[in-house]
């Protein structure tokens, strides 16, 4: 029996892997590179766009707990990430190119996989539909017809990348915040005068004029740096430029600090952390070069901003990511209203597993609400008149039922309960 996956992004490849390993043949459709999107640059499977970081691995964080759960379920994305990781302190960051290559190699081990480079224009049955937030017009129309709605939109902004050799190391230093972990971030300090001049230039810089079809709300999780700067003089200093816990070799703390993160395993490229932007390319070069360490920086990629589309999932999808009323059609990825790389992969994992289980007459795979996977899956399906994209968060979990003390202790307790309950669940359902 052949199943279908629409979209070769994180959710699509994860869904395909979960079906392939259970013995099913899979047709994986990916329209790139013959037809591309405003943000993708290659035809590679699981191409990362916004950032090369898959976020924290710390066990007492929501992201760390999510990764722990997904490893128990044998996540393809985490397998590929482990094969392509680059140093990033407590975060899991990858070499983008090597990551995509690793995904491809892991999938091509299955002889029952067919990768079809073609655009899908209709919603198939016995399928996981994961076209991504940059869905083509044709599949978007098909989705709109199926849902009876035009869909919702938010914007995603991509940060620029510079060459490491072009950074002026007289004004930069490697170091970890509070000295914890390995010093994988390159810190670019600014004095008060430098910061104020930078912010003034940033808020007055010229941005790209958005097309009429792109006008909508900016999602908080990918807020363009220039929009953030307009919210107040110190907003950036309490956000991506916060200097707290970062000290130079003399033990001094700067007024503001821009952090750069490695993009590859060759230490040749650096990402401006938190600098998603919609500034015109020339303005990016002018304004970002005001950061002392980046005065002569070579930009190999400028930031861009593009429309992301997501479903009004409550009332359309159930907590298994299945279409209500169509038991063998599933959606997955950011289009469902989950936000983030790992969250997208998680939705593909659950959708792929559940398509197989429904075909085999088994109960849905739906982890408990106390788990990171189960809580976000239920958020997507729960009635919500103001539905917005959502990351995994301890705020989605039910109360602990006991007093855990301070904030750090509560987070640890939530994470430990989530991982423990997930482990118990997968043993019970014999995943």
C-alpha positions as CSV (number, residue, x, y, z in Angstrom):
1,X,0.0,0.0,0.0
2,X,1.4,3.4,-1.0
3,X,0.8,6.5,1.2
4,X,1.4,10.1,0.2
5,X,3.2,12.9,1.9
6,X,2.9,16.5,0.5
7,X,5.9,18.6,1.3
8,X,9.6,17.8,2.0
9,X,10.0,20.1,4.9
10,X,10.6,19.1,8.5
11,X,7.1,17.8,9.1
12,X,6.8,16.0,5.8
13,X,10.1,14.1,6.1
14,X,9.3,13.2,9.7
15,X,5.9,11.9,8.7
16,X,7.4,9.9,5.8
17,X,10.0,8.3,8.0
18,X,7.5,7.2,10.6
19,X,5.4,5.5,7.8
20,X,8.4,4.0,6.0
21,X,9.9,2.4,9.2
22,X,6.5,0.7,9.8
23,X,6.7,-1.0,6.4
24,X,4.6,1.3,4.2
25,X,5.6,2.6,0.8
26,X,5.6,6.4,0.6
27,X,5.4,8.9,-2.3
28,X,7.0,12.1,-1.0
29,X,6.1,15.1,-3.1
30,X,8.3,18.2,-3.1
31,X,7.9,20.9,-5.7
32,X,11.3,22.4,-5.2
33,X,13.6,23.1,-7.0
34,X,11.4,23.3,-10.2
35,X,9.1,25.6,-8.3
36,X,10.4,27.5,-5.3
37,X,9.3,29.9,-2.6
38,X,10.3,33.5,-1.6
39,X,12.5,32.1,1.2
40,X,13.9,28.7,0.1
41,X,17.3,28.7,-1.7
42,X,17.7,25.0,-2.6
43,X,15.7,21.9,-3.5
44,X,17.0,20.0,-0.5
45,X,14.7,18.2,1.8
46,X,14.2,19.8,5.2
47,X,15.9,23.0,4.3
48,X,16.2,25.3,7.3
49,X,15.2,28.9,6.6
50,X,14.9,31.2,9.7
51,X,17.8,29.8,11.7
52,X,20.2,26.9,12.1
53,X,19.3,26.5,15.7
54,X,16.7,23.8,16.9
55,X,16.8,25.6,20.3
56,X,17.6,24.4,23.8
57,X,18.5,20.9,24.8
58,X,18.5,21.7,28.5
59,X,16.4,19.1,30.3
60,X,14.6,21.7,32.4
61,X,13.2,23.6,29.4
62,X,10.1,23.0,27.3
63,X,12.3,22.6,24.2
64,X,14.6,20.2,26.0
65,X,11.7,18.1,27.2
66,X,10.2,18.1,23.7
67,X,13.5,16.7,22.2
68,X,13.6,14.1,24.9
69,X,10.1,12.9,24.0
70,X,10.8,12.9,20.3
71,X,14.0,10.9,20.8
72,X,11.9,8.2,22.5
73,X,9.7,8.1,19.4
74,X,12.8,7.8,17.1
75,X,12.6,11.2,15.4
76,X,14.3,11.4,12.0
77,X,15.0,15.2,12.5
78,X,16.9,14.6,15.7
79,X,18.9,11.7,14.1
80,X,19.9,14.1,11.3
81,X,20.6,16.9,13.8
82,X,23.0,14.7,15.8
83,X,24.9,14.0,12.6
84,X,25.2,17.6,11.6
85,X,25.4,19.6,14.9
86,X,27.7,22.6,15.4
87,X,28.7,24.1,18.7
88,X,26.0,26.3,20.2
89,X,26.3,26.1,24.0
90,X,23.2,24.6,25.4
91,X,21.3,24.7,22.1
92,X,21.1,22.2,19.3
93,X,22.4,24.0,16.2
94,X,23.3,22.4,12.9
95,X,25.2,22.9,9.7
96,X,22.3,23.6,7.4
97,X,23.7,21.8,4.3
98,X,24.9,18.8,6.2
99,X,21.6,18.6,8.0
100,X,19.6,18.4,4.8
101,X,22.1,15.9,3.4
102,X,21.7,13.7,6.5
103,X,17.9,13.8,6.2
104,X,18.2,12.7,2.6
105,X,20.6,9.8,3.3
106,X,18.5,8.5,6.2
107,X,15.4,8.5,4.1
108,X,17.0,6.9,1.0
109,X,17.9,3.8,3.1
110,X,14.3,2.8,2.5
111,X,13.7,1.2,-0.9
112,X,9.9,1.8,-0.6
113,X,10.3,5.6,-0.8
114,X,9.7,7.6,-4.0
115,X,10.7,11.3,-4.0
116,X,8.6,13.0,-6.6
117,X,9.6,16.5,-7.7
118,X,6.2,17.9,-8.6
119,X,3.6,20.3,-7.3
120,X,0.5,18.8,-5.7
121,X,-2.7,20.8,-6.4
122,X,-5.4,18.8,-4.7
123,X,-5.7,17.3,-1.2
124,X,-5.2,13.5,-1.4
125,X,-6.6,10.9,0.9
126,X,-4.4,8.4,2.8
127,X,-1.9,11.3,3.1
128,X,-0.1,13.7,5.4
129,X,-0.3,17.2,3.9
130,X,2.6,19.3,5.1
131,X,3.2,22.0,2.4
132,X,4.7,24.4,4.9
133,X,3.8,28.0,5.8
134,X,4.9,29.0,2.3
135,X,2.4,26.7,0.5
136,X,2.0,27.3,-3.2
137,X,-1.0,29.1,-4.5
138,X,-2.5,25.9,-6.0
139,X,-2.4,23.8,-2.8
140,X,-3.4,26.9,-0.8
141,X,-6.6,27.2,-2.9
142,X,-7.3,23.5,-2.4
143,X,-6.9,23.9,1.3
144,X,-9.2,26.9,1.3
145,X,-11.8,24.9,-0.6
146,X,-11.5,22.1,1.9
147,X,-11.7,24.2,5.0
148,X,-14.3,26.7,3.6
149,X,-12.0,29.5,4.8
150,X,-9.4,31.7,3.2
151,X,-6.9,30.8,6.0
152,X,-4.9,33.1,8.2
153,X,-1.5,34.7,7.7
154,X,1.5,35.9,9.7
155,X,4.9,37.0,8.7
156,X,8.2,35.2,9.2
157,X,11.5,37.2,9.0
158,X,14.9,35.7,8.3
159,X,18.2,36.9,9.9
160,X,21.3,37.8,7.9
161,X,24.5,35.8,7.8
162,X,28.1,37.2,7.6
163,X,31.5,35.5,7.0
164,X,33.5,34.9,10.2
165,X,36.7,36.2,8.7
166,X,35.1,39.6,8.1
167,X,34.3,40.2,11.8
168,X,36.7,42.6,13.4
169,X,37.9,40.6,16.4
170,X,39.3,43.7,18.1
171,X,35.6,44.4,19.0
172,X,34.4,40.9,19.6
173,X,35.0,37.9,21.9
174,X,33.8,34.4,22.3
175,X,32.0,33.7,25.6
176,X,29.0,31.9,27.2
177,X,26.3,33.8,29.1
178,X,27.2,33.6,32.8
179,X,30.1,31.5,31.9
180,X,27.9,28.4,31.5
181,X,28.6,25.9,28.8
182,X,31.1,26.2,26.1
183,X,31.9,29.7,24.6
184,X,30.2,29.1,21.3
185,X,28.7,32.5,20.7
186,X,30.7,35.4,19.3
187,X,29.8,38.5,21.3
188,X,29.9,41.9,19.7
189,X,29.6,44.6,22.5
190,X,28.4,48.2,22.1
191,X,28.7,51.2,24.3
192,X,25.7,53.3,25.2
193,X,26.5,55.9,22.6
194,X,27.0,53.2,19.9
195,X,23.8,51.5,20.9
196,X,21.7,54.6,20.8
197,X,23.1,55.6,17.4
198,X,22.5,52.1,16.1
199,X,18.9,52.0,17.3
200,X,18.2,55.5,15.9
201,X,19.5,54.3,12.5
202,X,17.5,51.1,12.7
203,X,14.1,52.6,13.5
204,X,14.5,55.2,10.7
205,X,15.9,52.7,8.0
206,X,13.9,52.0,4.9
207,X,12.0,48.7,4.8
208,X,10.8,46.6,1.9
209,X,7.3,47.5,0.8
210,X,5.1,44.5,1.3
211,X,2.7,43.4,-1.4
212,X,-1.0,43.7,-0.7
213,X,-1.3,39.9,-0.3
214,X,1.4,39.9,2.3
215,X,-0.2,42.5,4.7
216,X,-1.1,41.0,8.0
217,X,0.1,40.5,11.5
218,X,3.7,39.9,12.5
219,X,4.1,36.8,14.7
220,X,5.8,37.7,18.0
221,X,8.2,34.7,17.7
222,X,9.8,36.1,14.6
223,X,9.5,39.8,15.3
224,X,11.7,41.9,12.9
225,X,14.5,43.6,14.8
226,X,13.4,47.1,13.5
227,X,9.9,46.5,14.7
228,X,11.2,45.5,18.1
229,X,13.4,48.6,18.3
230,X,10.4,50.9,17.7
231,X,8.7,49.6,20.8
232,X,11.1,51.4,23.1
233,X,14.7,52.6,23.5
234,X,15.6,49.7,25.7
235,X,13.5,46.9,24.1
236,X,16.5,45.4,22.2
237,X,18.6,45.5,25.4
238,X,16.0,43.4,27.1
239,X,15.7,41.1,24.0
240,X,18.4,39.9,21.6
241,X,20.9,42.5,22.6
242,X,20.7,41.9,26.4
243,X,24.2,42.2,27.9
244,X,23.3,40.3,31.2
245,X,25.7,37.5,32.0
246,X,28.2,38.4,29.3
247,X,31.6,39.7,30.3
248,X,34.8,40.4,28.4
249,X,38.3,39.2,29.4
250,X,38.6,42.1,31.8
251,X,35.3,41.2,33.5
252,X,33.4,44.2,32.1
253,X,29.9,44.1,30.8
254,X,28.9,46.2,27.8
255,X,25.8,48.3,27.4
256,X,24.4,46.0,24.7
257,X,25.7,42.9,23.0
258,X,25.0,41.4,19.6
259,X,25.6,37.7,19.5
260,X,26.7,35.7,16.4
261,X,26.1,32.0,16.1
262,X,27.9,29.5,13.9
263,X,26.1,28.4,10.8
264,X,28.4,25.6,9.6
265,X,30.9,23.1,10.8
266,X,33.7,24.9,9.0
267,X,33.4,28.0,11.3
268,X,33.1,30.1,8.2
269,X,29.6,31.6,8.5
270,X,27.9,33.4,11.4
271,X,24.2,34.2,12.0
272,X,23.1,37.4,13.7
273,X,21.0,36.0,16.5
274,X,17.6,37.6,16.8
275,X,18.2,39.9,13.8
276,X,15.2,38.8,11.6
277,X,14.5,41.8,9.5
278,X,12.5,43.4,6.6
279,X,15.0,46.2,5.9
280,X,16.1,46.7,2.3
281,X,19.4,45.0,1.6
282,X,21.4,48.2,1.3
283,X,19.9,49.4,4.6
284,X,20.9,46.2,6.3
285,X,24.5,46.7,5.2
286,X,24.5,50.3,6.3
287,X,22.8,49.9,9.7
288,X,24.3,46.6,10.8
289,X,27.7,47.8,9.9
290,X,27.3,50.3,12.7
291,X,28.0,47.5,15.1
292,X,31.7,47.9,15.8
293,X,32.7,44.3,15.2
294,X,30.7,44.3,11.9
295,X,32.1,47.5,10.4
296,X,33.6,45.6,7.5
297,X,31.4,42.5,7.6
298,X,30.7,40.6,4.5
299,X,27.1,39.6,4.2
300,X,26.5,36.3,2.4
301,X,22.8,36.4,3.0
302,X,20.6,39.4,3.9
303,X,17.4,39.0,5.9
304,X,14.1,38.6,4.1
305,X,10.5,38.7,5.2
306,X,7.8,36.5,3.7
307,X,4.2,35.5,4.2
308,X,3.5,32.4,6.3
309,X,0.1,30.7,6.0
310,X,-1.6,28.6,8.7
311,X,-4.9,26.9,9.2
312,X,-7.6,27.9,11.6
313,X,-7.1,24.4,12.9
314,X,-9.7,24.2,15.8
315,X,-12.8,22.6,14.4
316,X,-10.9,21.4,11.3
317,X,-8.2,19.2,12.8
318,X,-8.4,16.8,15.7
319,X,-5.6,16.3,18.3
320,X,-4.1,13.5,16.1
321,X,-3.6,16.2,13.3
322,X,-6.3,14.4,11.3
323,X,-9.0,16.2,9.3
324,X,-12.3,15.9,11.1
325,X,-14.6,13.8,8.9
326,X,-11.7,12.4,6.7
327,X,-10.0,9.8,8.9
328,X,-7.0,9.1,6.6
329,X,-6.1,12.7,5.7
330,X,-3.8,14.5,8.0
331,X,-2.1,17.9,8.1
332,X,1.3,18.6,9.7
333,X,3.9,21.4,10.2
334,X,3.6,25.1,10.7
335,X,0.5,25.3,8.5
336,X,-1.4,23.6,11.4
337,X,-0.5,26.4,13.8
338,X,2.5,24.9,15.6
339,X,5.4,27.3,15.6
340,X,9.1,26.2,15.5
341,X,11.3,23.7,13.8
342,X,10.9,20.9,16.4
343,X,7.2,21.6,16.9
344,X,6.7,21.2,13.1
345,X,8.7,17.9,13.1
346,X,6.7,16.7,16.1
347,X,3.4,17.3,14.3
348,X,4.7,15.3,11.3
349,X,5.8,12.5,13.6
350,X,2.3,12.3,15.2
351,X,0.5,12.6,11.9
352,X,2.6,9.9,10.2
353,X,2.2,7.5,13.1
354,X,-1.6,8.1,13.3
355,X,-2.2,7.6,9.6
356,X,-0.6,4.1,9.9
357,X,-2.5,3.3,13.1
358,X,-5.9,4.3,11.6
359,X,-5.2,2.2,8.6
360,X,-4.4,-0.7,10.9
361,X,-7.5,-0.1,13.1
362,X,-5.5,0.9,16.1
363,X,-6.3,3.7,18.6
364,X,-4.8,7.1,17.8
365,X,-1.3,7.8,19.1
366,X,-2.0,10.8,21.4
367,X,0.4,11.3,24.3
368,X,-1.0,12.6,27.6
369,X,-1.7,16.3,28.1
370,X,1.1,16.4,30.7
371,X,3.6,15.8,27.9
372,X,5.1,18.4,25.5
373,X,3.9,16.6,22.4
374,X,0.4,15.9,23.8
375,X,-0.2,19.4,25.1
376,X,0.6,21.1,21.8
377,X,-1.4,18.6,19.8
378,X,-4.4,19.4,22.0
379,X,-3.8,23.1,21.7
380,X,-4.1,22.9,17.9
381,X,-7.4,21.1,18.2
382,X,-9.0,22.9,21.1
383,X,-11.8,25.4,20.5
384,X,-10.2,28.9,20.2
385,X,-11.8,32.0,18.8
386,X,-8.5,33.8,18.6
387,X,-6.2,30.9,17.4
388,X,-2.6,31.9,17.0
389,X,0.6,29.8,16.2
390,X,2.1,28.4,19.4
391,X,5.5,27.0,20.6
392,X,5.7,24.2,23.1
393,X,5.4,25.8,26.5
394,X,5.0,24.7,30.1
395,X,2.0,27.1,30.2
396,X,0.1,24.5,28.0
397,X,0.5,21.8,30.7
398,X,-2.0,21.0,33.4
399,X,-0.9,22.1,37.0
400,X,1.6,19.9,38.8
401,X,-0.8,19.2,41.7
402,X,1.8,20.1,44.3
403,X,3.9,23.1,45.3
404,X,7.2,22.9,43.6
405,X,8.9,26.0,45.1
406,X,10.6,28.5,42.9
407,X,10.4,29.1,39.2
408,X,13.4,26.9,38.3
409,X,12.1,24.1,40.4
410,X,8.7,24.3,38.8
411,X,10.2,24.1,35.3
412,X,12.2,21.1,36.3
413,X,9.2,19.4,37.7
414,X,7.1,20.1,34.6
415,X,9.9,18.7,32.4
416,X,10.5,15.6,34.4
417,X,6.8,14.8,34.6
418,X,6.5,15.3,30.8
419,X,9.3,13.0,29.9
420,X,8.3,10.4,32.5
421,X,4.7,10.3,31.3
422,X,5.7,10.1,27.7
423,X,7.9,7.2,28.4
424,X,5.2,5.4,30.2
425,X,2.7,6.1,27.4
426,X,4.8,4.8,24.6
427,X,5.4,1.6,26.6
428,X,1.7,1.2,27.1
429,X,0.8,1.6,23.4
430,X,3.9,-0.3,22.3
431,X,4.9,2.3,19.8
